Amino acid sequence: MVNIILCDDEVESLQRTQDEIERIKTRLPYPVEVITYTDTDYLMERINNRELESDILIIDVDMPKMSGLDIAKYIRQNKLDIVIIFLTGHDEYVYSSFEFSPLRYIRKEFIKEELLYALIAACNNVDTKKNEYILIKAIDGNYHIKTSEILYYQMENRRCNVYLADGCVFFTKYKIKELRKIVEEKDDAFVQVNSGCVVGLRHIRFMSKGDIGLEQDKIFQISRRKKTEVEKIVMNYWEDRR
């Protein structure tokens, strides 16, 4: 299931877009669920509080309270994993939207011609495994966590510790091979960079000179034995999400 947020302050325009999604939804790669907003304040409140499970945001660029560009800027600054599609009746906004890395730009007058292909591309860009959960048995109890939130896990003092993107750490008794099996049965977006460390492909920010850099300024050395394999896996992952 792919979750789509549709935000447009013009009720008639929002309804047209929603109707078009309903018309084409059987032609999309995944089932979709649509949530609509006309009030940008309420949308921002929910985004701020991390209350939305959103994969794709289709948003009108030109709105009175808060523009679609402002909301896109907030999403990018906070590194939220949302595919953005801009919707507008004004072509002059196209160039000013590029800095927010929208996937597509749809003109309202061509909604029937452009929406289907934009949503197919967006669905293919969405990481459909990001909401997978696993049970982690830690020393201080059991935890239900999203695989997409795992920044990396590594062996430390004979135990495998799990580090999340929000800074949480879980101290487990697993060996790295055991934990890899648990994680990768649900989600294969991980790569082992050396004998003691596995990193989340979603969180890699650079790869250079035998090192791999993640969010939170974490840098790990890629073992020489794994260098070719790791580089291939990372580059394929990045290419698939272009």
Number of C-alpha atoms within 10 A of each C-alpha: 11 18 20 24 20 21 26 25 17 13 12 10 18 19 14 14 21 15 12 15 22 13 12 13 17 11 13 17 15 15 12 17 14 15 13 16 17 17 16 20 12 11 17 15 12 13 17 13 8 11 10 14 14 19 23 24 22 25 29 26 25 19 19 10 10 14 16 26 22 14 18 25 16 16 19 15 10 10 9 14 15 22 24 24 24 24 27 22 14 12 10 9 16 16 8 9 18 13 11 17 13 17 17 21 23 22 19 19 13 10 18 17 12 15 23 18 14 17 24 15 16 25 23 14 17 17 18 14 14 17 15 14 17 17 13 19 15 17 10 9 10 12 13 10 15 18 23 21 20 24 25 22 23 21 18 11 7 12 14 23 22 20 18 18 16 10 10 11 14 19 18 20 16 17 15 20 11 11 20 18 12 13 20 14 10 16 21 14 20 23 20 21 23 18 14 14 19 22 23 22 22 20 19 18 14 12 18 10 8 16 14 20 17 20 13 12 8 12 15 17 16 22 15 12 11 15 16 12 13 21 18 11 15 20 12 11 15 13 9 10 11 7
